[in-house]
Amino acid sequence: MEVTLEKVTKKFGEVIAVEDLTLEIKDKEFMVLLGPSGCGKTTTLRMIAGLESPDSGAIYIGDRQVNDLPPKDRNVAMVFQSYAIYPYMSVFDNIAFPLKIRKTPKEEIAERVNNVAALLEIQTLLNRKPKELSGGQRQRVALGRAIIRNPDIFLMDEPLSNLDAKLRVHMRAELKKLHEKVKATTVYVTHDQLEAMSMGDRIAIMDNGLLQQEGTPSSIYNNPKNAFIGGFIGSPAMNMFEGATETRKDGKLTVDFGSFQLELSDETKETLEKAQTTDLTLGVRPEDIDIVKRPTKEAIKAKVEVIEPVGRELQVHLSAGEASIIVITTPSQDLSAGETVWLLPNKEKAHLFDSKTGMIIL
C-alpha cells in the first residue's frame, strides 16, 4: 500500500515541527526517515498513524485520504522504541491481544499466533512473561503483535535503540529479512545513519522540519544535495574546508582554504560563474584522501595527530594549519603520530558547496 504526503505541515504552538512535506512511499517499500533529534521524523510517523493531525496538507494511504480517519481505521501497526508490551501477559497473550479485542475465534488466534511465532523464531517463548525475556526477544514480541494484525503499513519508531550494539546489528538484518517475508510497506524512523544506510530501500533525510533529500542510500552518499547531507551521512563524517576563490595572474581560478589552495578546472570555473558565489566549502570523504610521504603538486601538508586502528582500517586524525582532517587508510601504511605527511584529495569525488546557502555546486 502506498503512502503519500502532500504539502503536510504540523505546528506545536509557534514551533514548526514539519513544514510543507511532500513524500511518496511506494507499495512494499522500506522507507527510512532519518535525521537528528527534533527534525520532525517522529511527528511525520505519528501523522501517518493518526496520532497527530496535520495543520495543512493531505495524507493518503492508497488512494484514500486519511487526515480525519481515526488510527484504528487506517490499518497501520506501530512498533515503538519502548516495546510497549504488557508485563502481566504471556508472550502468547501479548501477540494475540489485537485479535482478542476483535473477538477472533480461539482456534484462529492459536493458529495465527503460532505462525507469527515461527516467523520470528520465538515459538519456545510463548508461555514466558516479558520480564523473563531479553531486549531482543521483547522487541520480537512487539513485532509479532504488529504482524498478526496483517496491517497495510508498518510504522517503526526507533525500535532498536534500546538494544546493545551487537544485538542491534543482528536485529537490523532480522528486520530486513522479515520485511522480505511479510512484503508490507514499512516506514522506519531512526537518527542512526548506519541503520538507515543498511536497511532502507530509500531514505528521506529531514532537518528542522524540512525534507532535505530523499533517494537510495548510495545516491545520497555519493550525491549529497547540500553540505548538511554531506556532513550528516558517512562515518567518519565528510571533511569540510571553508575557502574563497581567487583568480591568479595566469587566469586560473583557485580556492584558498588557508592551509592549502586548490586549482579549479575551466569547467568548474564556468559552473562557479553561473552560481555567482566566491565563498566555497570543499567536502571530501575520509576514504577519498590519499596519504603520501613526499610533497607533490597540490598536496596538502599535514601532521599526523592520532592513529586509531579500527579492524581492517586505520582512522588517521591529522592537522593542516587550522584544519582538522580524518583519513581512512589501511594498516599497511606505516604512519606514526607527529609525522609530517602530504594529503591528496580525489578531485573527482570531492564536492563543492556554496558556503552561504549550503547547496551543492559541483
Rosetta blueprint (number, residue, H / E / L):
1 M L
2 E L
3 V E
4 T E
5 L E
6 E E
7 K E
8 V E
9 T E
10 K E
11 K E
12 F E
13 G L
14 E L
15 V E
16 I E
17 A E
18 V E
19 E E
20 D E
21 L E
22 T E
23 L E
24 E E
25 I E
26 K L
27 D L
28 K L
29 E L
30 F E
31 M E
32 V E
33 L E
34 L E
35 G L
36 P L
37 S L
38 G L
39 C L
40 G L
41 K H
42 T H
43 T H
44 T H
45 L H
46 R H
47 M H
48 I H
49 A H
50 G L
51 L L
52 E L
53 S L
54 P L
55 D L
56 S E
57 G E
58 A E
59 I E
60 Y E
61 I E
62 G L
63 D L
64 R E
65 Q E
66 V L
67 N L
68 D L
69 L L
70 P L
71 P H
72 K H
73 D H
74 R L
75 N L
76 V E
77 A E
78 M E
79 V E
80 F L
81 Q L
82 S L
83 Y L
84 A L
85 I L
86 Y L
87 P L
88 Y L
89 M L
90 S L
91 V H
92 F H
93 D H
94 N H
95 I H
96 A H
97 F H
98 P H
99 L H
100 K H
101 I L
102 R L
103 K L
104 T L
105 P L
106 K H
107 E H
108 E H
109 I H
110 A H
111 E H
112 R H
113 V H
114 N H
115 N H
116 V H
117 A H
118 A H
119 L H
120 L H
121 E L
122 I L
123 Q H
124 T H
125 L H
126 L L
127 N L
128 R L
129 K L
130 P H
131 K H
132 E H
133 L L
134 S L
135 G H
136 G H
137 Q H
138 R H
139 Q H
140 R H
141 V H
142 A H
143 L H
144 G H
145 R H
146 A H
147 I H
148 I L
149 R L
150 N L
151 P L
152 D L
153 I E
154 F E
155 L E
156 M E
157 D E
158 E L
159 P L
160 L L
161 S L
162 N L
163 L L
164 D L
165 A H
166 K H
167 L H
168 R H
169 V H
170 H H
171 M H
172 R H
173 A H
174 E H
175 L H
176 K H
177 K H
178 L H
179 H H
180 E H
181 K H
182 V H
183 K L
184 A L
185 T E
186 T E
187 V E
188 Y E
189 V E
190 T E
191 H L
192 D L
193 Q H
194 L H
195 E H
196 A H
197 M H
198 S H
199 M H
200 G L
201 D L
202 R E
203 I E
204 A E
205 I E
206 M E
207 D E
208 N L
209 G L
210 L E
211 L E
212 Q E
213 Q E
214 E E
215 G E
216 T L
217 P H
218 S H
219 S H
220 I H
221 Y H
222 N H
223 N L
224 P L
225 K L
226 N E
227 A H
228 F H
229 I H
230 G H
231 G H
232 F H
233 I L
234 G L
235 S L
236 P L
237 A L
238 M L
239 N E
240 M E
241 F E
242 E E
243 G E
244 A E
245 T E
246 E E
247 T E
248 R L
249 K L
250 D L
251 G L
252 K L
253 L E
254 T E
255 V E
256 D E
257 F L
258 G L
259 S L
260 F L
261 Q E
262 L E
263 E E
264 L L
265 S L
266 D H
267 E H
268 T H
269 K H
270 E H
271 T H
272 L H
273 E H
274 K H
275 A H
276 Q L
277 T L
278 T L
279 D E
280 L E
281 T E
282 L E
283 G E
284 V E
285 R L
286 P H
287 E H
288 D H
289 I E
290 D E
291 I E
292 V E
293 K L
294 R L
295 P L
296 T L
297 K L
298 E L
299 A L
300 I E
301 K E
302 A E
303 K E
304 V E
305 E E
306 V E
307 I E
308 E E
309 P E
310 V E
311 G L
312 R L
313 E E
314 L E
315 Q E
316 V E
317 H E
318 L E
319 S E
320 A E
321 G L
322 E L
323 A E
324 S E
325 I E
326 I E
327 V E
328 I E
329 T E
330 T L
331 P L
332 S L
333 Q L
334 D L
335 L L
336 S L
337 A L
338 G L
339 E L
340 T E
341 V E
342 W E
343 L E
344 L E
345 P E
346 N L
347 K H
348 E H
349 K H
350 A L
351 H E
352 L E
353 F E
354 D E
355 S L
356 K L
357 T L
358 G L
359 M E
360 I E
361 I L
362 L L
